[in-house]
């Protein structure tokens, strides 16, 4: 009997450590951008689904936004279509957009909804097209001082949270594919999923935006150092943006947009770590990089540097 008690004690301590964070986040909306290795590794996908369902049952309101870069590239290759990138964005012809739409809404979303629904009738898949959730205009990036046409790539012009809020109020987990329709030309556009997650988090007034990546967080002096910045303010992040690698720019721009538009914290976390979402939200140490609004200097729990649980 005493041996069993001793063995179970660490589990009890873990639960107790989570208690103040559970109290703080109860009833709050959390928008999670799903991507990277977590999207293609079966074990990580299953752990991600468990984390999201845990958040739901713990009283939070998770919303998942996803892209599908690796799956899109593979499907374009099968169709004999080239994958070309300009200014860090996929050049998307009308033919390629048909593939993007099919992969995001018909493959990636369906698989994720299926994984979540193994735990109960929880997840509902929608795209940015549904009920005008995401409206876009054609995006023309500037390269070498000139506007460039990269096809059906969209820039978000409006967010309508109605259908997402209705699903949350009904106890569901919305899973949103990052495609959108334009009001002006009626075309469907491919939208960067990091940008879409940030815009949706701001529009929902979410407590937290979480962006899964394939790195530990934002590095202090990459590639000269692998020291991760655990916490920084919006202004501190803004100063770093020009020197970031192209892959991190949309993620960190999304975090900046979120905290400057009402989201309390934005976090970039390592999706290669199983259950990274639970580790970040429900432990004192946390992992990854947390961005907070300017002027938020609150004495916090050890390791979270400025965030208090209650």
N, C-alpha and C positions, 0 to 999 in steps of 0.2 A: 504493500500500500504506500509506504513512504517513498519507495523508488519511483512509482508512477507519479506521485505528487511532484517529486523533484524533476522528472522529465518534462512535465507539463508547464513548469514555472516559466521558462523562457517564452513560451507561447502567450502566457498571461501578461508578461511584461510588454511584449510587442503590442498586444491589444490595448493595454493601458497607455502606452506611448501614443497610440493613434487617437485616443479619446478626445484630447483638446482640439485636434485637427478635424475630427468628425463633427464636433460641436460647431467649430467655426464655419465649416463649409456646408453644413446642413441646409438644404433648400436652395443652394446657389447653383447657377448654371456654369458649366465648364465646357468650353469648346476645345476639341482635340483634333489636331491635324494628323492624320494617319498616313505614313509614308516611309520610304527608305527600306532597310532590310526587314523591318517589322512587317512589311507588306508582302514580302516574297518568301520568308522563312516560315514553314508550317508551325513550328513550335512557338515562335514569336507571335504569329497571328493568333494562335489559340490563347496565349498568355494575355495578349492585348484585349481580346474579347472578354476574358475573365475579369480583367481590370475594369473595363467599362461597365460590365454588369455589376461588379462589386460597388462601384461608385453609385450606380442607380439604387441598389438595395441599401446603401449607406445613407440615402436621403439626398444625394446630389442629383443634378439634372444634366447628364452628359449629352453633348451633341457632337457627332463625328463628321468631319469633312475630309474627303480623300481625293487624291489624284490617282495616277497610275502610270508613271513614266516608264518603268521597265516593261510592263505588260503592253503598253501602247507601242513601244519600239519593237517588241517581238511580233505583234500583230501586223504592224506596218511592213515589217520584213517579209512576213508570210504572204502579204498582198503585193509584194514587189514594189513597195513605196519607200523612198529614201527618208531617213531621219536626219534632218538638217536643223541646226540651231544657230540663231543670230541674236546677239545681245542677251544670251542666256535663255532664250525662249525658243520653243519648237516652232519651226516654220510649218504652218498648217494649211495645206491646200483644201479645197472643198472635199476631195476624195479622202484625204487624210482625216478631215473632221468627221466624216462618216465612221471611220475606224475608231477615232477617239471616243465618239459618243457611244458606239457599240461596246467598247472595252470598259469604259467607266461605268455606264449605267447597266450594262448587260452581263458584265463579268466580275469586275472588282467589287462593285457594290453588292451584287447578288451573293458573292462568297462571304463578304463581311456580315451582311444581314443574316445569312445562314448560320455563321459561327455564333453570333450574338443570340440568335433565336434557339440555339441548342439549350439555352438556360431559361427559356420561357418565351411567351409571345410578346417580345419587347421591341425589337427593332423594326423600323419602317424606312425603306429607302425612297429618297426623292432626288431629283436633280435641281440645279438652279433654275431650270426652265419652269418647274412646277409652281403654279400660283405666283409667277413672277418673283420667286424667292431671290434670284440674282438677275439683274438686268445689266447688260454690257454694251459698250460701244467698241468699235474697231480700234485696236491698239497699234499705233505706228511708232516703234522705238526710233531714237536718233542714234545713228552710227556714223562716226566721223563727220558730225555736223549736218547730216542729211537724214530726213525722215525716210524710213524703209518700210516697205509693205511685206509683212510676214504672214499674210493670209488670215485665216479665221482664228486669230488670237484676240481675246477680248480684254478690255479694261472695265472694271466694275463701275457702273454709274449709279446704281440704286440697289438697295436691299429691302425686301419686304419679309418681315419675320413672321407673318400671320400663321402660315401653315406649320412652321417649326414650333411656335409657341402653343398652337393647338395640340400638336403631338405631345409636347412636354406636359401640358396640363392633363392629357389623357394617360399619363404614366408610360409613355413610349420613349424610345431612344431614336431620334432622327439620324439617318445616315445620308449625308448630302454629297452628291457628285458635283465636281467643280466645272460644270458647263452652264452656259447662260444664253439667253436669247436677247437680241438687240431690238429696241423699239423702232429705230429708224429704218433699218433694211430688212428686218425679220429673220436674219441669219442666226444660226446657232454658233456660239463661239467657245473656244477652249480658254478657260480662265486658270491662272496659276492657283494651285490649291492652298498654298501658304497665304496668298493675298485674300482668297475667298474666306478662309477660316478666320483671319483677322477682322475682315469687314463684318462677318456674321457675328463674331464675338462682341464687337463694338455695338452693332445694331441691337443685339439682345441684352446689352448691359451685363454681360457675363462677369462673373467673379474672376475667372482665370481663362487664359488662352494657353494651351499646351501644344508645342510643335515637336513631333518626333523626328529625329535626324539620325544620321549615321556617324555622328561624332559625339564626344562627351559633353559638348556645350560650346560656348564661345571662348576661343583661346586668347590669352592675354597678348602673346607676341608670336603668332604662328607665322612661318614654320620654325622660328628659332626657339620656341618654348611650347610645351604641351600643358602649361598651367592654365586651368579653366577659371574664367571669371565667374564667381558664384552669384554675384549680385551687382547690378548697375542701374543708374537712373536713366530716364529717357534722354536727357541732355548728354550724358556720358556716352550712351549708345550712338546718338546722332553724330558725335565727333568721330567715332570709330568707323562708321559706315563706308566712307570713301576707300578705306584700306582693306575691306573684307573681301574674301574670295567670292567669286560670282555665285557659287551655290548657296552661300550663307546670306547673300544680300536680300532676296525676297523673304526669307524667314525672319531676319532681324528687322527689315522694314515693316513686316507684318506685326512684330512685337511692338515696335515703336508706335505704329498707327493705333494698335489696341489700347496701350496704356495712356495715350494722349486723347483717347475718345471714350473714357469711362471704365475700361477694364482695369481691375485692381492689380493684377500681376500677369505677366506673360513669361512663359518658361520654355526654353529650348532644352530638350532632354534626349538622352541617348536611347533610341529605340532598339538598339542591339542588346540592351540589358533586359532580361525577362522581368516583367512586372514593374518596369521603370515608372509607370504612372502612379502606382500605389506608393512606391518608394519616395517619389517627389511630394506627393500630397499629404501622406499620412505618417511621415517620419520626421524627427527633429533635424536630422542632417540634410535630407534631401539630396538630389543629384542635379547636375546640369547648371544652366545659367538662368537666373531670374531677373526680369526687367520690371522696374516699378516706376510709377509716376514721379516727377520731380517733387522734391520737398517732402517725400515720405521717409522720415527718419524715425522709425519706431523701434525701441529696444526689443529685440526678438529672441527667439529660442536659439540655442547654440547651433551653428551650422547654417541656419536660414538667414542670418545676417540682416535683420531688419524686418522680419515678418513675425508677428505674434500669432499664436494659435487661438487665443481667446482675448 
